[in-house]
């Protein structure tokens, strides 16, 4: 019989579920704005074309 390992979150680890879910939701909702900001920054800071 192969060895088994049981993984389980601690109470401290479980306390991160809500904040991480909120952060993931925020990132998903704001992805288009973040992409536009990145493109604008890259355009402004790309330097002279080679």
mmCIF entry with sequence, helices, sheets and N, C-alpha, C, O atoms, coordinates in Angstrom:
data_MODEL
# 
_entry.id   MODEL 
# 
_entity.id                         1 
_entity.type                       polymer 
_entity.pdbx_number_of_molecules   1 
# 
_entity_poly.entity_id                      1 
_entity_poly.type                           'polypeptide(L)' 
_entity_poly.nstd_linkage                   no 
_entity_poly.nstd_monomer                   no 
_entity_poly.pdbx_seq_one_letter_code       
;(UNK)(UNK)(UNK)(UNK)(UNK)(UNK)(UNK)(UNK)(UNK)(UNK)(UNK)(UNK)(UNK)(UNK)(UNK)(UNK)
(UNK)(UNK)(UNK)(UNK)(UNK)(UNK)(UNK)(UNK)(UNK)(UNK)(UNK)(UNK)(UNK)(UNK)(UNK)(UNK)
(UNK)(UNK)(UNK)(UNK)(UNK)(UNK)(UNK)(UNK)(UNK)(UNK)(UNK)(UNK)(UNK)(UNK)(UNK)(UNK)
(UNK)(UNK)
;
_entity_poly.pdbx_seq_one_letter_code_can   XXXXXXXXXXXXXXXXXXXXXXXXXXXXXXXXXXXXXXXXXXXXXXXXXX 
_entity_poly.pdbx_strand_id                 A 
# 
loop_
_entity_poly_seq.entity_id 
_entity_poly_seq.num 
_entity_poly_seq.mon_id 
_entity_poly_seq.hetero 
1 1  UNK n 
1 2  UNK n 
1 3  UNK n 
1 4  UNK n 
1 5  UNK n 
1 6  UNK n 
1 7  UNK n 
1 8  UNK n 
1 9  UNK n 
1 10 UNK n 
1 11 UNK n 
1 12 UNK n 
1 13 UNK n 
1 14 UNK n 
1 15 UNK n 
1 16 UNK n 
1 17 UNK n 
1 18 UNK n 
1 19 UNK n 
1 20 UNK n 
1 21 UNK n 
1 22 UNK n 
1 23 UNK n 
1 24 UNK n 
1 25 UNK n 
1 26 UNK n 
1 27 UNK n 
1 28 UNK n 
1 29 UNK n 
1 30 UNK n 
1 31 UNK n 
1 32 UNK n 
1 33 UNK n 
1 34 UNK n 
1 35 UNK n 
1 36 UNK n 
1 37 UNK n 
1 38 UNK n 
1 39 UNK n 
1 40 UNK n 
1 41 UNK n 
1 42 UNK n 
1 43 UNK n 
1 44 UNK n 
1 45 UNK n 
1 46 UNK n 
1 47 UNK n 
1 48 UNK n 
1 49 UNK n 
1 50 UNK n 
# 
_struct_asym.id          A 
_struct_asym.entity_id   1 
# 
loop_
_struct_conf.conf_type_id 
_struct_conf.id 
_struct_conf.pdbx_PDB_helix_id 
_struct_conf.beg_label_comp_id 
_struct_conf.beg_label_asym_id 
_struct_conf.beg_label_seq_id 
_struct_conf.pdbx_beg_PDB_ins_code 
_struct_conf.end_label_comp_id 
_struct_conf.end_label_asym_id 
_struct_conf.end_label_seq_id 
_struct_conf.pdbx_end_PDB_ins_code 
_struct_conf.beg_auth_comp_id 
_struct_conf.beg_auth_asym_id 
_struct_conf.beg_auth_seq_id 
_struct_conf.end_auth_comp_id 
_struct_conf.end_auth_asym_id 
_struct_conf.end_auth_seq_id 
_struct_conf.pdbx_PDB_helix_class 
_struct_conf.details 
_struct_conf.pdbx_PDB_helix_length 
HELX_P HELX_P1 AA1 UNK A 11 ? UNK A 14 ? UNK A 11 UNK A 14 1 ? 4  
HELX_P HELX_P2 AA2 UNK A 16 ? UNK A 44 ? UNK A 16 UNK A 44 1 ? 29 
# 
_struct_conf_type.id          HELX_P 
_struct_conf_type.criteria    ? 
_struct_conf_type.reference   ? 
# 
loop_
_atom_site.group_PDB 
_atom_site.id 
_atom_site.type_symbol 
_atom_site.label_atom_id 
_atom_site.label_alt_id 
_atom_site.label_comp_id 
_atom_site.label_asym_id 
_atom_site.label_entity_id 
_atom_site.label_seq_id 
_atom_site.pdbx_PDB_ins_code 
_atom_site.Cartn_x 
_atom_site.Cartn_y 
_atom_site.Cartn_z 
_atom_site.occupancy 
_atom_site.B_iso_or_equiv 
_atom_site.pdbx_formal_charge 
_atom_site.auth_seq_id 
_atom_site.auth_comp_id 
_atom_site.auth_asym_id 
_atom_site.auth_atom_id 
_atom_site.pdbx_PDB_model_num 
ATOM 1   N N  . UNK A 1 1  ? 0.845   -1.181 0.000   1.00 0.00 ? 1  UNK A N  1 
ATOM 2   C CA . UNK A 1 1  ? 0.000   0.000  0.000   1.00 0.00 ? 1  UNK A CA 1 
ATOM 3   C C  . UNK A 1 1  ? 0.890   1.243  0.000   1.00 0.00 ? 1  UNK A C  1 
ATOM 4   O O  . UNK A 1 1  ? 1.775   1.369  0.846   1.00 0.00 ? 1  UNK A O  1 
ATOM 5   N N  . UNK A 1 2  ? 0.658   2.176  -0.957  1.00 0.00 ? 2  UNK A N  1 
ATOM 6   C CA . UNK A 1 2  ? 1.498   3.386  -1.010  1.00 0.00 ? 2  UNK A CA 1 
ATOM 7   C C  . UNK A 1 2  ? 1.249   4.286  0.197   1.00 0.00 ? 2  UNK A C  1 
ATOM 8   O O  . UNK A 1 2  ? 0.157   4.297  0.765   1.00 0.00 ? 2  UNK A O  1 
ATOM 9   N N  . UNK A 1 3  ? 2.276   5.035  0.577   1.00 0.00 ? 3  UNK A N  1 
ATOM 10  C CA . UNK A 1 3  ? 2.089   5.953  1.711   1.00 0.00 ? 3  UNK A CA 1 
ATOM 11  C C  . UNK A 1 3  ? 1.072   7.027  1.360   1.00 0.00 ? 3  UNK A C  1 
ATOM 12  O O  . UNK A 1 3  ? 0.926   7.397  0.195   1.00 0.00 ? 3  UNK A O  1 
ATOM 13  N N  . UNK A 1 4  ? 0.379   7.519  2.358   1.00 0.00 ? 4  UNK A N  1 
ATOM 14  C CA . UNK A 1 4  ? -0.618  8.571  2.181   1.00 0.00 ? 4  UNK A CA 1 
ATOM 15  C C  . UNK A 1 4  ? -0.230  9.778  3.019   1.00 0.00 ? 4  UNK A C  1 
ATOM 16  O O  . UNK A 1 4  ? 0.351   9.660  4.099   1.00 0.00 ? 4  UNK A O  1 
ATOM 17  N N  . UNK A 1 5  ? -0.569  10.932 2.488   1.00 0.00 ? 5  UNK A N  1 
ATOM 18  C CA . UNK A 1 5  ? -0.339  12.174 3.221   1.00 0.00 ? 5  UNK A CA 1 
ATOM 19  C C  . UNK A 1 5  ? -1.654  12.935 3.240   1.00 0.00 ? 5  UNK A C  1 
ATOM 20  O O  . UNK A 1 5  ? -2.307  13.092 2.209   1.00 0.00 ? 5  UNK A O  1 
ATOM 21  N N  . UNK A 1 6  ? -2.028  13.395 4.393   1.00 0.00 ? 6  UNK A N  1 
ATOM 22  C CA . UNK A 1 6  ? -3.255  14.175 4.519   1.00 0.00 ? 6  UNK A CA 1 
ATOM 23  C C  . UNK A 1 6  ? -2.860  15.634 4.764   1.00 0.00 ? 6  UNK A C  1 
ATOM 24  O O  . UNK A 1 6  ? -2.187  15.954 5.744   1.00 0.00 ? 6  UNK A O  1 
ATOM 25  N N  . UNK A 1 7  ? -3.295  16.510 3.850   1.00 0.00 ? 7  UNK A N  1 
ATOM 26  C CA . UNK A 1 7  ? -3.042  17.941 3.991   1.00 0.00 ? 7  UNK A CA 1 
ATOM 27  C C  . UNK A 1 7  ? -4.316  18.625 4.463   1.00 0.00 ? 7  UNK A C  1 
ATOM 28  O O  . UNK A 1 7  ? -5.422  18.278 4.049   1.00 0.00 ? 7  UNK A O  1 
ATOM 29  N N  . UNK A 1 8  ? -4.136  19.590 5.326   1.00 0.00 ? 8  UNK A N  1 
ATOM 30  C CA . UNK A 1 8  ? -5.293  20.305 5.858   1.00 0.00 ? 8  UNK A CA 1 
ATOM 31  C C  . UNK A 1 8  ? -4.864  21.723 6.228   1.00 0.00 ? 8  UNK A C  1 
ATOM 32  O O  . UNK A 1 8  ? -3.784  21.932 6.779   1.00 0.00 ? 8  UNK A O  1 
ATOM 33  N N  . UNK A 1 9  ? -5.719  22.687 5.919   1.00 0.00 ? 9  UNK A N  1 
ATOM 34  C CA . UNK A 1 9  ? -5.435  24.061 6.318   1.00 0.00 ? 9  UNK A CA 1 
ATOM 35  C C  . UNK A 1 9  ? -5.614  24.225 7.825   1.00 0.00 ? 9  UNK A C  1 
ATOM 36  O O  . UNK A 1 9  ? -6.500  23.628 8.438   1.00 0.00 ? 9  UNK A O  1 
ATOM 37  N N  . UNK A 1 10 ? -4.761  25.036 8.386   1.00 0.00 ? 10 UNK A N  1 
ATOM 38  C CA . UNK A 1 10 ? -4.932  25.402 9.786   1.00 0.00 ? 10 UNK A CA 1 
ATOM 39  C C  . UNK A 1 10 ? -5.997  26.499 9.873   1.00 0.00 ? 10 UNK A C  1 
ATOM 40  O O  . UNK A 1 10 ? -6.452  27.012 8.850   1.00 0.00 ? 10 UNK A O  1 
ATOM 41  N N  . UNK A 1 11 ? -6.384  26.847 11.079  1.00 0.00 ? 11 UNK A N  1 
ATOM 42  C CA . UNK A 1 11 ? -7.326  27.961 11.253  1.00 0.00 ? 11 UNK A CA 1 
ATOM 43  C C  . UNK A 1 11 ? -6.736  29.244 10.668  1.00 0.00 ? 11 UNK A C  1 
ATOM 44  O O  . UNK A 1 11 ? -7.454  30.042 10.065  1.00 0.00 ? 11 UNK A O  1 
ATOM 45  N N  . UNK A 1 12 ? -5.436  29.440 10.847  1.00 0.00 ? 12 UNK A N  1 
ATOM 46  C CA . UNK A 1 12 ? -4.780  30.625 10.302  1.00 0.00 ? 12 UNK A CA 1 
ATOM 47  C C  . UNK A 1 12 ? -4.841  30.600 8.777   1.00 0.00 ? 12 UNK A C  1 
ATOM 48  O O  . UNK A 1 12 ? -5.128  31.622 8.154   1.00 0.00 ? 12 UNK A O  1 
ATOM 49  N N  . UNK A 1 13 ? -4.579  29.465 8.181   1.00 0.00 ? 13 UNK A N  1 
ATOM 50  C CA . UNK A 1 13 ? -4.668  29.345 6.728   1.00 0.00 ? 13 UNK A CA 1 
ATOM 51  C C  . UNK A 1 13 ? -6.087  29.572 6.232   1.00 0.00 ? 13 UNK A C  1 
ATOM 52  O O  . UNK A 1 13 ? -6.290  30.252 5.226   1.00 0.00 ? 13 UNK A O  1 
ATOM 53  N N  . UNK A 1 14 ? -7.059  29.015 6.921   1.00 0.00 ? 14 UNK A N  1 
ATOM 54  C CA . UNK A 1 14 ? -8.460  29.214 6.534   1.00 0.00 ? 14 UNK A CA 1 
ATOM 55  C C  . UNK A 1 14 ? -8.860  30.678 6.639   1.00 0.00 ? 14 UNK A C  1 
ATOM 56  O O  . UNK A 1 14 ? -9.742  31.133 5.910   1.00 0.00 ? 14 UNK A O  1 
ATOM 57  N N  . UNK A 1 15 ? -8.224  31.417 7.536   1.00 0.00 ? 15 UNK A N  1 
ATOM 58  C CA . UNK A 1 15 ? -8.574  32.834 7.685   1.00 0.00 ? 15 UNK A CA 1 
ATOM 59  C C  . UNK A 1 15 ? -8.184  33.649 6.448   1.00 0.00 ? 15 UNK A C  1 
ATOM 60  O O  . UNK A 1 15 ? -8.634  34.785 6.294   1.00 0.00 ? 15 UNK A O  1 
ATOM 61  N N  . UNK A 1 16 ? -7.364  33.090 5.577   1.00 0.00 ? 16 UNK A N  1 
ATOM 62  C CA . UNK A 1 16 ? -6.967  33.788 4.347   1.00 0.00 ? 16 UNK A CA 1 
ATOM 63  C C  . UNK A 1 16 ? -7.941  33.570 3.201   1.00 0.00 ? 16 UNK A C  1 
ATOM 64  O O  . UNK A 1 16 ? -7.871  34.284 2.201   1.00 0.00 ? 16 UNK A O  1 
ATOM 65  N N  . UNK A 1 17 ? -8.834  32.618 3.312   1.00 0.00 ? 17 UNK A N  1 
ATOM 66  C CA . UNK A 1 17 ? -9.720  32.294 2.195   1.00 0.00 ? 17 UNK A CA 1 
ATOM 67  C C  . UNK A 1 17 ? -10.531 33.503 1.752   1.00 0.00 ? 17 UNK A C  1 
ATOM 68  O O  . UNK A 1 17 ? -10.565 33.812 0.561   1.00 0.00 ? 17 UNK A O  1 
ATOM 69  N N  . UNK A 1 18 ? -11.179 34.186 2.670   1.00 0.00 ? 18 UNK A N  1 
ATOM 70  C CA . UNK A 1 18 ? -12.019 35.332 2.302   1.00 0.00 ? 18 UNK A CA 1 
ATOM 71  C C  . UNK A 1 18 ? -11.208 36.476 1.704   1.00 0.00 ? 18 UNK A C  1 
ATOM 72  O O  . UNK A 1 18 ? -11.580 36.977 0.643   1.00 0.00 ? 18 UNK A O  1 
ATOM 73  N N  . UNK A 1 19 ? -10.105 36.919 2.341   1.00 0.00 ? 19 UNK A N  1 
ATOM 74  C CA . UNK A 1 19 ? -9.357  38.017 1.730   1.00 0.00 ? 19 UNK A CA 1 
ATOM 75  C C  . UNK A 1 19 ? -8.771  37.645 0.360   1.00 0.00 ? 19 UNK A C  1 
ATOM 76  O O  . UNK A 1 19 ? -8.750  38.481 -0.544  1.00 0.00 ? 19 UNK A O  1 
ATOM 77  N N  . UNK A 1 20 ? -8.300  36.414 0.196   1.00 0.00 ? 20 UNK A N  1 
ATOM 78  C CA . UNK A 1 20 ? -7.743  36.020 -1.097  1.00 0.00 ? 20 UNK A CA 1 
ATOM 79  C C  . UNK A 1 20 ? -8.823  35.916 -2.164  1.00 0.00 ? 20 UNK A C  1 
ATOM 80  O O  . UNK A 1 20 ? -8.578  36.230 -3.329  1.00 0.00 ? 20 UNK A O  1 
ATOM 81  N N  . UNK A 1 21 ? -10.007 35.481 -1.778  1.00 0.00 ? 21 UNK A N  1 
ATOM 82  C CA . UNK A 1 21 ? -11.120 35.430 -2.721  1.00 0.00 ? 21 UNK A CA 1 
ATOM 83  C C  . UNK A 1 21 ? -11.501 36.838 -3.160  1.00 0.00 ? 21 UNK A C  1 
ATOM 84  O O  . UNK A 1 21 ? -11.748 37.075 -4.342  1.00 0.00 ? 21 UNK A O  1 
ATOM 85  N N  . UNK A 1 22 ? -11.550 37.769 -2.216  1.00 0.00 ? 22 UNK A N  1 
ATOM 86  C CA . UNK A 1 22 ? -11.851 39.161 -2.549  1.00 0.00 ? 22 UNK A CA 1 
ATOM 87  C C  . UNK A 1 22 ? -10.794 39.748 -3.485  1.00 0.00 ? 22 UNK A C  1 
ATOM 88  O O  . UNK A 1 22 ? -11.128 40.457 -4.434  1.00 0.00 ? 22 UNK A O  1 
ATOM 89  N N  . UNK A 1 23 ? -9.521  39.454 -3.218  1.00 0.00 ? 23 UNK A N  1 
ATOM 90  C CA . UNK A 1 23 ? -8.445  39.946 -4.067  1.00 0.00 ? 23 UNK A CA 1 
ATOM 91  C C  . UNK A 1 23 ? -8.552  39.356 -5.477  1.00 0.00 ? 23 UNK A C  1 
ATOM 92  O O  . UNK A 1 23 ? -8.397  40.076 -6.463  1.00 0.00 ? 23 UNK A O  1 
ATOM 93  N N  . UNK A 1 24 ? -8.813  38.066 -5.571  1.00 0.00 ? 24 UNK A N  1 
ATOM 94  C CA . UNK A 1 24 ? -8.953  37.427 -6.885  1.00 0.00 ? 24 UNK A CA 1 
ATOM 95  C C  . UNK A 1 24 ? -10.139 38.015 -7.647  1.00 0.00 ? 24 UNK A C  1 
ATOM 96  O O  . UNK A 1 24 ? -10.038 38.271 -8.846  1.00 0.00 ? 24 UNK A O  1 
ATOM 97  N N  . UNK A 1 25 ? -11.248 38.227 -6.968  1.00 0.00 ? 25 UNK A N  1 
ATOM 98  C CA . UNK A 1 25 ? -12.420 38.835 -7.614  1.00 0.00 ? 25 UNK A CA 1 
ATOM 99  C C  . UNK A 1 25 ? -12.098 40.240 -8.110  1.00 0.00 ? 25 UNK A C  1 
ATOM 100 O O  . UNK A 1 25 ? -12.476 40.613 -9.221  1.00 0.00 ? 25 UNK A O  1 
ATOM 101 N N  . UNK A 1 26 ? -11.400 41.018 -7.284  1.00 0.00 ? 26 UNK A N  1 
ATOM 102 C CA . UNK A 1 26 ? -11.021 42.377 -7.672  1.00 0.00 ? 26 UNK A CA 1 
ATOM 103 C C  . UNK A 1 26 ? -10.127 42.342 -8.914  1.00 0.00 ? 26 UNK A C  1 
ATOM 104 O O  . UNK A 1 26 ? -10.337 43.108 -9.855  1.00 0.00 ? 26 UNK A O  1 
ATOM 105 N N  . UNK A 1 27 ? -9.135  41.457 -8.914  1.00 0.00 ? 27 UNK A N  1 
ATOM 106 C CA . UNK A 1 27 ? -8.209  41.368 -10.041 1.00 0.00 ? 27 UNK A CA 1 
ATOM 107 C C  . UNK A 1 27 ? -8.953  40.969 -11.314 1.00 0.00 ? 27 UNK A C  1 
ATOM 108 O O  . UNK A 1 27 ? -8.682  41.517 -12.383 1.00 0.00 ? 27 UNK A O  1 
ATOM 109 N N  . UNK A 1 28 ? -9.873  40.035 -11.215 1.00 0.00 ? 28 UNK A N  1 
ATOM 110 C CA . UNK A 1 28 ? -10.643 39.606 -12.384 1.00 0.00 ? 28 UNK A CA 1 
ATOM 111 C C  . UNK A 1 28 ? -11.488 40.760 -12.925 1.00 0.00 ? 28 UNK A C  1 
ATOM 112 O O  . UNK A 1 28 ? -11.528 40.990 -14.134 1.00 0.00 ? 28 UNK A O  1 
ATOM 113 N N  . UNK A 1 29 ? -12.154 41.477 -12.038 1.00 0.00 ? 29 UNK A N  1 
ATOM 114 C CA . UNK A 1 29 ? -13.020 42.584 -12.447 1.00 0.00 ? 29 UNK A CA 1 
ATOM 115 C C  . UNK A 1 29 ? -12.225 43.750 -13.033 1.00 0.00 ? 29 UNK A C  1 
ATOM 116 O O  . UNK A 1 29 ? -12.718 44.462 -13.908 1.00 0.00 ? 29 UNK A O  1 
ATOM 117 N N  . UNK A 1 30 ? -11.008 43.944 -12.559 1.00 0.00 ? 30 UNK A N  1 
ATOM 118 C CA . UNK A 1 30 ? -10.211 45.088 -12.977 1.00 0.00 ? 30 UNK A CA 1 
ATOM 119 C C  . UNK A 1 30 ? -9.140  44.753 -14.006 1.00 0.00 ? 30 UNK A C  1 
ATOM 120 O O  . UNK A 1 30 ? -8.323  45.608 -14.347 1.00 0.00 ? 30 UNK A O  1 
ATOM 121 N N  . UNK A 1 31 ? -9.135  43.528 -14.502 1.00 0.00 ? 31 UNK A N  1 
ATOM 122 C CA . UNK A 1 31 ? -8.108  43.119 -15.454 1.00 0.00 ? 31 UNK A CA 1 
ATOM 123 C C  . UNK A 1 31 ? -8.063  44.015 -16.696 1.00 0.00 ? 31 UNK A C  1 
ATOM 124 O O  . UNK A 1 31 ? -6.974  44.424 -17.098 1.00 0.00 ? 31 UNK A O  1 
ATOM 125 N N  . UNK A 1 32 ? -9.202  44.336 -17.319 1.00 0.00 ? 32 UNK A N  1 
ATOM 126 C CA . UNK A 1 32 ? -9.115  45.210 -18.497 1.00 0.00 ? 32 UNK A CA 1 
ATOM 127 C C  . UNK A 1 32 ? -8.451  46.560 -18.187 1.00 0.00 ? 32 UNK A C  1 
ATOM 128 O O  . UNK A 1 32 ? -7.640  47.047 -18.976 1.00 0.00 ? 32 UNK A O  1 
ATOM 129 N N  . UNK A 1 33 ? -8.786  47.152 -17.061 1.00 0.00 ? 33 UNK A N  1 
ATOM 130 C CA . UNK A 1 33 ? -8.181  48.443 -16.695 1.00 0.00 ? 33 UNK A CA 1 
ATOM 131 C C  . UNK A 1 33 ? -6.688  48.281 -16.414 1.00 0.00 ? 33 UNK A C  1 
ATOM 132 O O  . UNK A 1 33 ? -5.897  49.153 -16.774 1.00 0.00 ? 33 UNK A O  1 
ATOM 133 N N  . UNK A 1 34 ? -6.297  47.187 -15.781 1.00 0.00 ? 34 UNK A N  1 
ATOM 134 C CA . UNK A 1 34 ? -4.879  46.953 -15.512 1.00 0.00 ? 34 UNK A CA 1 
ATOM 135 C C  . UNK A 1 34 ? -4.109  46.750 -16.812 1.00 0.00 ? 34 UNK A C  1 
ATOM 136 O O  . UNK A 1 34 ? -2.989  47.242 -16.950 1.00 0.00 ? 34 UNK A O  1 
ATOM 137 N N  . UNK A 1 35 ? -4.697  46.029 -17.766 1.00 0.00 ? 35 UNK A N  1 
ATOM 138 C CA . UNK A 1 35 ? -4.042  45.818 -19.055 1.00 0.00 ? 35 UNK A CA 1 
ATOM 139 C C  . UNK A 1 35 ? -3.872  47.134 -19.803 1.00 0.00 ? 35 UNK A C  1 
ATOM 140 O O  . UNK A 1 35 ? -2.823  47.383 -20.396 1.00 0.00 ? 35 UNK A O  1 
ATOM 141 N N  . UNK A 1 36 ? -4.903  47.976 -19.775 1.00 0.00 ? 36 UNK A N  1 
ATOM 142 C CA . UNK A 1 36 ? -4.804  49.283 -20.432 1.00 0.00 ? 36 UNK A CA 1 
ATOM 143 C C  . UNK A 1 36 ? -3.730  50.143 -19.769 1.00 0.00 ? 36 UNK A C  1 
ATOM 144 O O  . UNK A 1 36 ? -2.965  50.818 -20.457 1.00 0.00 ? 36 UNK A O  1 
ATOM 145 N N  . UNK A 1 37 ? -3.668  50.121 -18.456 1.00 0.00 ? 37 UNK A N  1 
ATOM 146 C CA . UNK A 1 37 ? -2.651  50.895 -17.743 1.00 0.00 ? 37 UNK A CA 1 
ATOM 147 C C  . UNK A 1 37 ? -1.255  50.388 -18.093 1.00 0.00 ? 37 UNK A C  1 
ATOM 148 O O  . UNK A 1 37 ? -0.338  51.187 -18.282 1.00 0.00 ? 37 UNK A O  1 
ATOM 149 N N  . UNK A 1 38 ? -1.085  49.077 -18.181 1.00 0.00 ? 38 UNK A N  1 
ATOM 150 C CA . UNK A 1 38 ? 0.212   48.504 -18.534 1.00 0.00 ? 38 UNK A CA 1 
ATOM 151 C C  . UNK A 1 38 ? 0.610   48.896 -19.952 1.00 0.00 ? 38 UNK A C  1 
ATOM 152 O O  . UNK A 1 38 ? 1.757   49.269 -20.199 1.00 0.00 ? 38 UNK A O  1 
ATOM 153 N N  . UNK A 1 39 ? -0.336  48.812 -20.881 1.00 0.00 ? 39 UNK A N  1 
ATOM 154 C CA . UNK A 1 39 ? -0.046  49.203 -22.265 1.00 0.00 ? 39 UNK A CA 1 
ATOM 155 C C  . UNK A 1 39 ? 0.328   50.673 -22.353 1.00 0.00 ? 39 UNK A C  1 
ATOM 156 O O  . UNK A 1 39 ? 1.261   51.037 -23.069 1.00 0.00 ? 39 UNK A O  1 
ATOM 157 N N  . UNK A 1 40 ? -0.399  51.523 -21.626 1.00 0.00 ? 40 UNK A N  1 
ATOM 158 C CA . UNK A 1 40 ? -0.084  52.950 -21.613 1.00 0.00 ? 40 UNK A CA 1 
ATOM 159 C C  . UNK A 1 40 ? 1.293   53.217 -21.031 1.00 0.00 ? 40 UNK A C  1 
ATOM 160 O O  . UNK A 1 40 ? 2.048   54.031 -21.563 1.00 0.00 ? 40 UNK A O  1 
ATOM 161 N N  . UNK A 1 41 ? 1.621   52.543 -19.953 1.00 0.00 ? 41 UNK A N  1 
ATOM 162 C CA . UNK A 1 41 ? 2.942   52.704 -19.342 1.00 0.00 ? 41 UNK A CA 1 
ATOM 163 C C  . UNK A 1 41 ? 4.031   52.239 -20.310 1.00 0.00 ? 41 UNK A C  1 
ATOM 164 O O  . UNK A 1 41 ? 5.023   52.936 -20.521 1.00 0.00 ? 41 UNK A O  1 
ATOM 165 N N  . UNK A 1 42 ? 3.837   51.058 -20.893 1.00 0.00 ? 42 UNK A N  1 
ATOM 166 C CA . UNK A 1 42 ? 4.838   50.526 -21.821 1.00 0.00 ? 42 UNK A CA 1 
ATOM 167 C C  . UNK A 1 42 ? 5.049   51.467 -23.006 1.00 0.00 ? 42 UNK A C  1 
ATOM 168 O O  . UNK A 1 42 ? 6.179   51.679 -23.446 1.00 0.00 ? 42 UNK A O  1 
ATOM 169 N N  . UNK A 1 43 ? 3.950   52.031 -23.519 1.00 0.00 ? 43 UNK A N  1 
ATOM 170 C CA . UNK A 1 43 ? 4.057   52.949 -24.652 1.00 0.00 ? 43 UNK A CA 1 
ATOM 171 C C  . UNK A 1 43 ? 4.837   54.191 -24.265 1.00 0.00 ? 43 UNK A C  1 
ATOM 172 O O  . UNK A 1 43 ? 5.663   54.679 -25.035 1.00 0.00 ? 43 UNK A O  1 
ATOM 173 N N  . UNK A 1 44 ? 4.572   54.700 -23.074 1.00 0.00 ? 44 UNK A N  1 
ATOM 174 C CA . UNK A 1 44 ? 5.222   55.921 -22.608 1.00 0.00 ? 44 UNK A CA 1 
ATOM 175 C C  . UNK A 1 44 ? 6.700   55.699 -22.252 1.00 0.00 ? 44 UNK A C  1 
ATOM 176 O O  . UNK A 1 44 ? 7.511   56.617 -22.376 1.00 0.00 ? 44 UNK A O  1 
ATOM 177 N N  . UNK A 1 45 ? 7.048   54.494 -21.815 1.00 0.00 ? 45 UNK A N  1 
ATOM 178 C CA . UNK A 1 45 ? 8.401   54.239 -21.330 1.00 0.00 ? 45 UNK A CA 1 
ATOM 179 C C  . UNK A 1 45 ? 9.191   53.262 -22.214 1.00 0.00 ? 45 UNK A C  1 
ATOM 180 O O  . UNK A 1 45 ? 10.149  52.643 -21.749 1.00 0.00 ? 45 UNK A O  1 
ATOM 181 N N  . UNK A 1 46 ? 8.800   53.125 -23.459 1.00 0.00 ? 46 UNK A N  1 
ATOM 182 C CA . UNK A 1 46 ? 9.476   52.144 -24.312 1.00 0.00 ? 46 UNK A CA 1 
ATOM 183 C C  . UNK A 1 46 ? 10.788  52.659 -24.884 1.00 0.00 ? 46 UNK A C  1 
ATOM 184 O O  . UNK A 1 46 ? 11.596  51.860 -25.357 1.00 0.00 ? 46 UNK A O  1 
ATOM 185 N N  . UNK A 1 47 ? 11.023  53.949 -24.858 1.00 0.00 ? 47 UNK A N  1 
ATOM 186 C CA . UNK A 1 47 ? 12.266  54.506 -25.396 1.00 0.00 ? 47 UNK A CA 1 
ATOM 187 C C  . UNK A 1 47 ? 12.205  54.578 -26.910 1.00 0.00 ? 47 UNK A C  1 
ATOM 188 O O  . UNK A 1 47 ? 11.193  54.233 -27.521 1.00 0.00 ? 47 UNK A O  1 
ATOM 189 N N  . UNK A 1 48 ? 13.286  55.025 -27.504 1.00 0.00 ? 48 UNK A N  1 
ATOM 190 C CA . UNK A 1 48 ? 13.301  55.157 -28.965 1.00 0.00 ? 48 UNK A CA 1 
ATOM 191 C C  . UNK A 1 48 ? 13.261  53.788 -29.645 1.00 0.00 ? 48 UNK A C  1 
ATOM 192 O O  . UNK A 1 48 ? 13.812  52.808 -29.145 1.00 0.00 ? 48 UNK A O  1 
ATOM 193 N N  . UNK A 1 49 ? 12.597  53.751 -30.790 1.00 0.00 ? 49 UNK A N  1 
ATOM 194 C CA . UNK A 1 49 ? 12.513  52.498 -31.558 1.00 0.00 ? 49 UNK A CA 1 
ATOM 195 C C  . UNK A 1 49 ? 13.870  52.206 -32.179 1.00 0.00 ? 49 UNK A C  1 
ATOM 196 O O  . UNK A 1 49 ? 14.603  53.118 -32.561 1.00 0.00 ? 49 UNK A O  1 
ATOM 197 N N  . UNK A 1 50 ? 14.191  50.929 -32.273 1.00 0.00 ? 50 UNK A N  1 
ATOM 198 C CA . UNK A 1 50 ? 15.476  50.514 -32.856 1.00 0.00 ? 50 UNK A CA 1 
ATOM 199 C C  . UNK A 1 50 ? 15.314  50.183 -34.307 1.00 0.00 ? 50 UNK A C  1 
ATOM 200 O O  . UNK A 1 50 ? 16.284  49.813 -34.968 1.00 0.00 ? 50 UNK A O  1 
# 
